[in-house]
Amino acid sequence: MNRILFVCTGNTCRSPMAEGLMRKILADEGLAGIEVRSAGVAAQDGTPISEHAATVLKSNGGTRPQRSAALSPSTVEWAELILTMTSAHKRYTIQRFPDAVDKIHTLKEYVESDSAAATKIAEVERLMTDIQLKQALAKPVTDEERSRIVTLQRELSTPDIADPFGGSLQQYESCAAEIHACLIKLAAKLKEAR
Ligand SMILES: N[C@@H](Cc1ccc(OP(=O)(O)O)cc1)C(=O)O
């Protein structure tokens, strides 16, 4: 996986932050020879990166990417791994480039180890069964059980990194932190595969 493409909507906020942060992480981790790019499914070529995204990258030591780029057939072909910020980006990219399906993932689902997700799914199923049984026996279901299911389902069904577009610097910082946490896992995965 030596050519990674991050994809978002406008390629001015999330995917450029992912690109810049990833370059820094790769350098810090000594992962040489991995190229990173970004693009947007609804981007125009040449729009400058958002001011807050640039500020966040600067304060994180991330390199500032070039201007925005629209997702193009040549970039998709170039990439060995395409990581999208949301499942909608993933669906769109697969629809447009069906031949690339095997290399398109949401960033979150790609870095989430299968066993961690599997453990969560098993817990949801066990809790659901317990609750159904309790309901059948007219026994009370605790608030704790209900809220645990909601938490697990939220974790499992939200493979999206929300758009900070138009938000405050703080929103960009928290978005960058969310992306950064995923990228640290991505770097570990890339290291392991070497
Ligand atoms: N809403 C913007 C497009 C846009 C959307 C999202 C966005 O954020 P990101 O770069 O993270 O997809 C940036 C730009 C417009 O109408 O021009």
The ligand as an SDF file (V2000), in Angstrom:
LIG
                    3D

 17 17  0  0  0  0  0  0  0  0999 V2000
  -20.2880   23.3690    0.7870 N   0  0  0  0  0  0  0  0  0  0  0  0
  -19.2210   23.7830   -0.0670 C   0  0  0  0  0  0  0  0  0  0  0  0
  -18.5030   22.5720   -0.5990 C   0  0  0  0  0  0  0  0  0  0  0  0
  -17.7550   21.8880    0.4680 C   0  0  0  0  0  0  0  0  0  0  0  0
  -18.3180   20.8750    1.1960 C   0  0  0  0  0  0  0  0  0  0  0  0
  -17.6290   20.2480    2.2200 C   0  0  0  0  0  0  0  0  0  0  0  0
  -16.3540   20.6710    2.4910 C   0  0  0  0  0  0  0  0  0  0  0  0
  -15.6300   20.0330    3.4780 O   0  0  0  0  0  0  0  0  0  0  0  0
  -14.6080   18.8490    3.1080 P   0  0  0  0  0  0  0  0  0  0  0  0
  -13.4760   19.4440    2.3340 O   0  0  0  0  0  0  0  0  0  0  0  0
  -14.1840   18.2990    4.4360 O   0  0  0  0  0  0  0  0  0  0  0  0
  -15.3580   17.8170    2.3230 O   0  0  0  0  0  0  0  0  0  0  0  0
  -15.7570   21.6770    1.7690 C   0  0  0  0  0  0  0  0  0  0  0  0
  -16.4740   22.3030    0.7570 C   0  0  0  0  0  0  0  0  0  0  0  0
  -19.7600   24.6250   -1.2290 C   0  0  0  0  0  0  0  0  0  0  0  0
  -20.9640   24.6450   -1.3720 O   0  0  0  0  0  0  0  0  0  0  0  0
  -18.9590   25.1960   -1.9250 O   0  0  0  0  0  0  0  0  0  0  0  0
  1  2  1  0
  2  3  1  0
  2 15  1  0
  3  4  1  0
  4  5  1  0
  4 14  2  0
  5  6  2  0
  6  7  1  0
  7  8  1  0
  7 13  2  0
  8  9  1  0
  9 10  2  0
  9 11  1  0
  9 12  1  0
 13 14  1  0
 15 16  2  0
 15 17  1  0
M  END
$$$$
